[in-house]
Amino acid sequence: MNMSVLIGFVVYLAVLMYIGWWASRYTKTEDQYFVGGRRVRVIAAALSDKASDFSGWLMLGYPGQAFKSGLGAFWAAIGCLFGTLADYVLIGPRLRIYTGKFRAITVPDYLEARLKDDTKLIRILGAIIILIFMTAYVSAQFAAGGKALAQAFGIDVNTAILVTAIIVTAYVLTGGFFAVVWTDVIQALFMLATLIIVPILALASVGGLDRATEIMASVDPNHLHPFGGAAGFAAVVFAIGYASWIVGYLGQPHIVTRYMSVEDPRKLRRPGIFISGIWTIIVLWGAFFAGFLGFALVEGGIVQVEDPERIIPAIALELMPSWLAGFVIAGILAAIMSTADSQLLVASSAISRDLYHKVLGKELGKKQMVNIGRLVVIALAIVALYYAMSGNKIVYAMVATAWGGLAVGFGPILTLSLWWKRVTKEAGIAGMAYGLISEVILESSIYGWSFHPDAPGIFGSIGAALNGVPVFFVNFFVTLLVIVVVSLVTKPPEDIVKLHGEIFRKVPVSAMEARSRSQVENVAEFARAKGLA
């Protein structure tokens, strides 16, 4: 074991431990534990949102896919960027306004209040969806952590998975949401630095982009094709297969919870989009090129790696000073931890608040509710740890499976409830139930997260036409249709329809105050004032 790598890694962990201790002083109530008391600044919420979004998938799964598929994998980055923008436009501000009015702490909290569901079915379905797919998601993060630590320190993968699980669980237990947000901010900066440095080093080491493409072309010309060598309808299907991550953003509880916590919903539009958009573009560029150029490094004999998903830690260990490589490994673990901690917290709230407190009606003190939440975190971490150790450990596929279940279960009903006053509780129940059942059945029937020609029965015929398209992408729109149809044949409560209209009524232009200027207009005015333009 390289001691310099270990020292850099331990220094990073020490910083996280300090933040957890500091944040624990501000975590005394259930509201503070799960949504930070709704006083999180927009810059912290935006960075935490993206750190929670881009998990081990960004640092291991996506680079591994770019390594294997080449230029065509860039469509996934396009899908993720537009998914981020869709979240801030369609979900963020409206969800913060609604949840603030209803005093909702969790997504099932909000849906139950918004749809006026007195049956508790929406809350129960929401909790089940979260428990199944969020636990699977955490399992993927533990597996990613195991790969990174195993590559860095030469230890057994399962031992490394155990270490990752212990680290993540420990600081979730310590500080709750407030600790998660502020460690996410630090982790977002680590991830940013890592994904700027690693591709630049890879490019310099391989001898430039021309040399890298020359190596790739000699091994596999399709590596340089934007559609993986496909043409016509197959090329469209190829692009959709990668870019389909976009719809999933609308239904991820661990991401949208960040919007519920921000202090001022108005700032989610302009500052929020600006911060998240710039960060997202940089890290997706870095993750793609790390894998893309990593293929040339391996084929050129500069770097050796057995698993494509370990390409970033392999590059760091080969091309960087040992102590700096330790910080890069810490940056990789940062991506993993920043997602797993949020997911554990959301899953914990599904049991402690949505089921135990709201459905079973158990009245406990605020501190007791926090303690129950912490016990649930431990239990869920143990389950996720088991599946991480016994599963296939392919991070890209594991994340896609969990992402899809959450996308279909929450995305359609969450989006419609924020934008369409006509949606009803019956439609919400039908849509969430269909999403939950169909995702489990389809993915088990197809034996994977995407359609493919080798699937049994009719799914093989569909797979021949939609080869590589995720199940959740098609199922998202089917669920959306189910909710719309059921809403049209049922009637929503009049008071909820009225409330929706009052909250989001359109104001005539003549009645509006002077519009605040955009970032571009401010820069232009400054340039004119200084004689630069």
Secondary structure, 3 states (H helix, E strand, C coil): CCHHHHHHHHHHHHHHHHHHHHHHCCCCCHHHHHHHHHCECHHHHHHHHHHHHCCHHHHHHHHHHHHHHHHHHHHHHHHHHHHHHHHHHHHHHHHHHHHHHHCCCCHHHHHHHHHCCCCCHHHHHHHHHHHHHHHHHHHHHHHHHHHHHHHHHCCCHHHHHHHHHHHHHHHHHHHHHHHHHHHHHHHHHHHHHHHHHHHHHHHHHHCCHHHHHHHHHHHCHHHHCCCCCCCCHHHHHHHHHHHCHHHHHHHCHHHHHHHHHECCHHHHCHHHHHHHHHHHHHHHHHHHHHHHHHHHHHHCCCCCCCCHHHHHHHHHHHHCCHHHHHHHHHHHHHHHHHHHHHHHHHHHHHHHHHHHHHHCCCCCCHHHHHHHHHHHHHHHHHHHHHHHHHCCCCHHHHHHHHHHHHHHHHHHHHHHHHHCCCCCHHHHHHHHHHHHHHHHHHHHHHCCCECCCCCCCHHHHHHHHCCCCEHHHHHHHHHHHHHHHHHHCCCCCHHHHHHHHHHCCCCCHHHCCCCCCCHHHHHHHHHHHCCCC
